[in-house]
């Protein structure tokens, strides 16, 4: 379903360990292999603490993996240093969950949007105002917002500015870390529509971190489900109810409160909580919460296997 | 069914600004009511008023709030203390934040039980707390009692909050965005637990949430608020299926749904 020549980013065997107290290690990402394609959206779903943000931060070089490589256009971006690393940042930009936390409160919107462009000498300081207006228009904000400060705006408007700043350098990839989870549903909808329109217009690839399968399936081309640092399922973005095979993905789907659900039925959900990433059990990471757990699951770590095109599952039931 | 809570034409103001205008709500015993709306629509203000917890300067300037037929508006601090935690309880968005971070859960919990039941010994209070925690599906309640709030996960903290709130089996439980900081799986567990509270204790619940799915799943009656006024109200069927209100429709359409709209 995806053309391999459109692949622009590939993560290979990415593992990240953090040192923890008492000589222990916290395994945040374990052998993650993912691909991103030109102009397509990769949704990364999972519970808090499963390592989805840790992984996406590698793409924008905010952190480096302990092992593994991430190839962007054939170059391993985890090894970049100095000016080469700085130049590479133009290609991959990020939108954070809390826009007010990622803006300097003392900078005007005009300066916030134009800062990346000035850093890379793409515009002259005299062109700032015109440029800011152009980008504000692109994200459907009034042009005179360029004179405002971040605190004069609502959360949704701030998130639009964050998107404007991210697209200013015309990157090929934008990473969005729960970019809409702090917003009201009505605002969330308009932001998603904006993102989708910009993607179509500029052919941007998006890595979207999300914990809501209902939201991500409305605009992602491929969805990766992560659990305790492991990718447990990768599937096409449409009709996830049909594709979902892994018991964890099914559990996530069962826990969604949908307006079209049968309200007389009790909501299903796995009991218990995810184990700490400090002591990941040997074998399948999901074993303690799974209804289908067998001896094999306790001993052997399941590998991602292809079920059909664009659909991989890491579960012994399907291997 | 007996009438439990009545809010009649209440207007709530901070200073001279009217935040909530002419709010009406009637609740019977064992009923679950959801208040939904966007941020800043005044939904939290309503339930804080029902517990006398309005932030500084907030006041009910018009109308009446009756609980079991008694007005809640002119209660003294002592009268409130009698009522809160025994007759009416509240669950906050993050129950960890309402607990003293430098004290273990057990210490706060025992103090809470002893405040409302002067005669109970420390040991009995402790046992009661442990029983309550285990009833809320927290394994090894003893262990929880010996932990600090920060040592527990968000879902566990929320369960502790529910256990505390339910200790005296209040008639009315107010929940302010109780699951919006939680993962979907934990959210489903907590919501299921809320539903069991009604089955087990006959508790009436008012839940304030921006998650329309959760609101619709839980509620017998839904109230949609916008800019401090009730924009729309009705049973689940009426709101989800029948309502012609454009604002309600807009909100419902914005909720992402499985197998729903795809933008790509």
Contacts between the chains, C-beta under 8 A, distances in Angstrom:
chain1	res1	chain2	res2	distance
A	41	B	264	7.1
A	47	B	183	4.3
A	47	B	184	7.8
A	47	B	185	6.4
A	47	B	186	7.8
A	48	B	154	7.7
A	48	B	183	5.6
A	155	B	39	7.6
A	184	B	38	4.3
A	184	B	39	5.8
A	184	B	210	6.1
A	185	B	210	6.8
A	185	B	212	6.8
A	185	B	251	6.5
A	185	B	254	4.3
A	185	B	255	5.5
A	185	B	256	7.9
A	186	B	38	6.4
A	186	B	250	6.2
A	186	B	251	6.1
A	186	B	254	4.4
A	187	B	38	7.7
A	188	B	254	6.8
A	188	B	256	7.9
A	189	B	253	7.6
A	189	B	254	4.0
A	189	B	256	7.9
A	192	B	263	6.5
A	193	B	263	6.5
A	196	B	263	4.2
A	196	B	264	6.1
A	199	B	264	7.8
A	211	B	183	6.0
A	211	B	184	6.2
A	212	B	184	6.8
A	212	B	256	6.8
A	213	B	184	7.5
A	213	B	258	7.4
A	214	B	255	7.9
A	214	B	256	4.3
A	214	B	257	6.1
A	214	B	258	5.5
A	214	B	260	7.8
A	215	B	256	4.2
A	217	B	256	7.7
A	217	B	258	6.6
A	217	B	262	7.6
A	218	B	256	5.0
A	218	B	260	6.6
A	218	B	261	5.9
A	218	B	262	5.7
A	218	B	263	6.0
A	219	B	262	7.0
A	219	B	263	4.5
A	219	B	264	5.3
A	220	B	264	7.8
A	221	B	264	6.5
A	237	B	264	7.5
A	238	B	262	6.1
A	239	B	259	7.2
A	240	B	258	7.5
A	241	B	258	5.9
A	241	B	259	6.3
A	251	B	185	6.4
A	252	B	184	6.2
A	252	B	185	6.7
A	253	B	258	7.2
A	254	B	188	7.5
A	255	B	184	4.5
A	255	B	185	4.8
A	255	B	187	6.8
A	255	B	188	3.8
A	256	B	184	6.3
A	256	B	213	7.1
A	256	B	258	6.5
A	257	B	187	7.8
A	257	B	188	7.6
A	257	B	191	7.4
A	257	B	211	6.6
A	257	B	213	3.0
A	257	B	214	4.9
A	257	B	216	7.5
A	257	B	217	5.1
A	258	B	213	5.7
A	258	B	257	5.5
A	258	B	258	5.6
A	259	B	212	6.4
A	259	B	213	5.8
A	259	B	216	6.0
A	259	B	240	6.3
A	259	B	252	6.4
A	259	B	255	5.6
A	259	B	257	6.0
A	260	B	257	6.0
A	260	B	258	7.8
A	261	B	213	7.5
A	261	B	217	7.1
A	263	B	216	6.9
A	263	B	217	5.8
A	263	B	236	6.7
A	266	B	192	6.5
A	266	B	195	7.8
A	267	B	188	4.8
A	267	B	191	6.2
A	267	B	192	5.5
A	267	B	217	6.7
A	268	B	188	7.2
A	269	B	185	5.4
A	269	B	188	3.5
A	269	B	189	5.1
A	269	B	192	6.8
A	270	B	185	5.9
A	271	B	137	7.6
A	271	B	189	6.9
A	273	B	153	5.8
A	273	B	155	6.0
A	273	B	156	7.3
A	273	B	186	6.9
